Amino acid sequence: MTLFLVILIVLITSGRPTVEAGLPPTAEQVGAGRDAFLQLKASRDRPDGRSSIHFGPAQLDGMSAMATHGFQPDRLRMAVDRGVLNIAGSHRLFAGRWLNIAVTTQGRSIGFPPVRLTIGALTLRGALARWTIELGRLAVRFRHVDLPPLDQLVRTVAISDDQVAAEIHFSRRSGLVDQMAGLPSGSVDEALVAKIYCRLASAQRAQPLSELTDHLHRAFATSDPNAGTPDHNRATFIALAMLLVDERAGDLAGSARADTASCRSRAQLGSHGPIATIRGRSDWPMHWALSAALAAGTGSHLAEAMGEWKELADSLAKQSEFAIGDPTGFSFADLAADRSGYQVAQAAVRPETAMALANRLRSVTSEALLPTDLTNREDGISNAEFVRRYGGLADPRFHAHVAQIDATLREGEVLRNP
C-alpha cells in the first residue's frame, strides 16, 4: 500500500510548476479580469442562479494574471488557441512538490463538455476524465460549496477560434464564487460575525455615528469576554465591512450575510448620507474597512493585491466604483487607506499582538489611523501617467513608493511596537 501511494504521488505531482508565475497584472488586465468576474458573479446574484458568460482573449488573460498575482505561489493560465480552450493550473504542495492540472476542450456541447484532463503525468479522457471531475465536485461539497451536477453547472458551451461562450448555473448561496476568490471555508466564526454586526447595526440606529474612528471605538469597546482574541478581532473587521461598505462582505464568513438580514432591515442604515467618513471623505473608510475585512478573512496578500487592482481599475475608469467624490485615476492616498486597513487587521489577528491592537482601536484617532501625510499623496493619476512614472506593480519605483507608505504607517501609534 505504501509503495502504491509513493508511485501515485510521483505520477500526479512534479518537482516544478508547469505554469509560469508571470508579472503582476496591468490596468488593462485588471479591467478585463474584473469584467469576467462580474459575469461569473451575476449568476450568484440572480434568483435562478443562471447567467451567460462570454470570455475573449482579454478576459481569459486578465483572470489568469489576477489569479496568479493574488494567490501566489499558485498559478493559472487560460487561453483559446485555434478553437481549443486550454486551462492549466499549478498548486504548490509539500517538500517542493507541485500539483499541475490541465484541462482542454473544444467545439460545442449541451451540458458539461467532454474534456482531456491531465494531472501530473496522467492523462485522462472520456468517461474517466468526467468521473474524476465529478469526484472533485463531490469533494468541494465538503467545503460547504453547493455545486449542482456537472450538466446543470454548465448547461451549454460554444468555443470559437478566440472566444468561449457558456450558460452556467449555480445557486445563489453555493459559495462557488467565493471559493474561486480564495475565501477560506470555516476560518471565520459566522455566528460571531452575525452577533457583532447586529450589535453594531442596532447601536447605529439608536445613535448614528459618522467618523470611522467612532465606529472603531464602538466595535472594539465591548464587554464580550472573548474581546481582543484573534477570532473576535477577525469577526469584528468583517462585521464592520458589512456595516460600512457592503453587506456582501459577510460572504467572507459563509452564511453571515443571510443570518443578519433581519438586523439590516430593522436598522435602515445609510439612509441619511455616508455612514462613515474620515476627514470629510467617505471613500477612505470604505477602502480601510474592506481591506481590513479581506486581510482578516482571506489573508494579507490577497487584500494587498485587491487594493492595487482597484487603483489600476480606477486609472482607466470614468467614475470610481466606491463613491461619488472619490477621484478616478490611481491614488496613492487610497492605497494608503487600503494598506492601513489590512496591516492593522493583519496585526490584530496574530495571537501575540491581537489584544494590544484591540485596545488601541478602542481609542484610535484619525491621525493615528491614516496620517495626514499619507492622505496628501498623489491622487487621480491616469494609467498612462502611472506607467510612465512608476512602470507597474512589479517596478522598483512603485515598490519604493509603497515602502514609504508602509514605513509611515509602522511609525504611527497603531502599528508601532504592538
Buried (B, 14 or more C-beta within 10 A) or exposed (E): EEEEEEEEBEEBBBEEBBBEEBBBBBBBBBBBBBBBBEBBBBBBEEEEBBBEBEBBBBBBBBBBBBBBBBBBEBBBBBBBEEEBBBBBBBBEEEEEBBBBBBBBBBEEBEBBBBBBBBBBEEEBEEEEBBEBBEEEBEEBEEEBBEBBEBEBBBBBBBBEEBBBBBBBBBBBBBBBBBBBBBBEBEBBBBEBBBBBBBBBBEBBEEEBBBBBBBBBBBBBEBEEEEBBBBBBBBBBBBBBBBBBBBBBBBBBBBBBBBBBEEBBEEBEBBEEEBBBBBEEBBBBBBBBBBBBBBBBBBBBBBBBBBBBBBBBBBBBBEEBEBBEEBBBBBBBBBBBBBBBBBBBBBBBBBEEBBBBBBBBBBEBEBBBBBBEEBBEBBBBBBBEBBBEBBEBBEBEEBEEBBEBBBEBBEEBBBBEEB
